[in-house]
Structures are given as structure tokens and as C-alpha cells.
């Protein structure tokens, strides 16, 4: 199939707003990324988190270059990913805001390098930064995972600008020729 006007894609640059509208169709989990510099905790809500490698265990996060938490991660060289459960939309909203003491009233513990861990999070991943790359408006932090814990529960989801619950489909996704 040949498009009617093959130059259209080249001529029309995708706007930030158009990209945001379309990428919002990709559902993701919700986390709070935390770190600490000189004993002062920093944290922000993030959905740009991805596993990267199993051996060694690695993941990546993307933070806006203007983010106070991102700047603190650059300074500390370590962070934690707190995976939020479906009942944690209040944590997601609190850590997405600016200006207030985000940790006030939030029960925390501490990771290996002093990263704040939200006690009731679904999972924790404690990481050391191994590389960072600036791309567009963001810094990609590539990190090795040194501690990982999880508890039973369902994740908080983010889809088209809203928090919600993940519903599992009652579908067998194994290929028909896969061993039982």
C-alpha cells in the first residue's frame, strides 16, 4: 500500500502536544523515584522507568533536566524506585507536586545509600547510577540494581493522564506449541 502523499510525514513535524496525546495511549506503572543528598530526601512521581538487563540487574529512569530530584540523583549517584500499588494514587499526586515537603506524613525506611523507601510501596529497587545520557529535555539514568523487594498486590496504572487500576485479561497468552 502506497500513501497518497509520501512526503507528508517528512514535511509535518510532530508537535509536543501531538506526541503527548498519542504516547498517553501507552499504559504504564507508576513509581516514586527517591534519593537523598546531605540527609535531605528528594522524590518525584515517574512513569518513565524500564528494566534494562537481567545480568547484571539494571534499569533506567528518565528525569526532566529541570527536576530537583534529577539534579539530586546526579549529585548522589544513587536512587530508589518505589513501585506504587493501586491504592497509592495519593502518593503519586503528592510526589508529582512542587513546593511542599513531599515526605511529610509518609512513612519511610532507607536503602543502602540513604535513599528514602516508601514503606507501603508494592516494590522497591535500590540502584547505583552507572551512566547518564542527556536526550532532549531529559536525562536518562542507567543504573545497577543492588536491592529489590516486592510484596503481593496490584500496581497503580497511568493511562491518558489518569491514574487507575490494572485489570488482568482472562486470556492464555502462551503460544499454542508452548509446553504446558
HELIX and SHEET records of a PDB file:
HELIX    1   1 UNK A    8  UNK A   11  1                                   4    
HELIX    2   2 UNK A   16  UNK A   23  1                                   8    
HELIX    3   3 UNK A   68  UNK A   76  1                                   9    
HELIX    4   4 UNK A   89  UNK A   96  1                                   8    
SHEET    1   A 3 UNK A  28  UNK A  29  0                                        
SHEET    2   A 3 UNK A 156  UNK A 159 -1                                        
SHEET    3   A 3 UNK A 162  UNK A 165 -1                                        
SHEET    1   B 7 UNK A  40  UNK A  46  0                                        
SHEET    2   B 7 UNK A  31  UNK A  37 -1                                        
SHEET    3   B 7 UNK A  78  UNK A  83 -1                                        
SHEET    4   B 7 UNK A 123  UNK A 135 -1                                        
SHEET    5   B 7 UNK A 138  UNK A 150 -1                                        
SHEET    6   B 7 UNK A  57  UNK A  64 -1                                        
SHEET    7   B 7 UNK A  49  UNK A  54 -1                                        
SHEET    1   C 2 UNK A 108  UNK A 110  0                                        
SHEET    2   C 2 UNK A 116  UNK A 118 -1                                        
END                                                                             
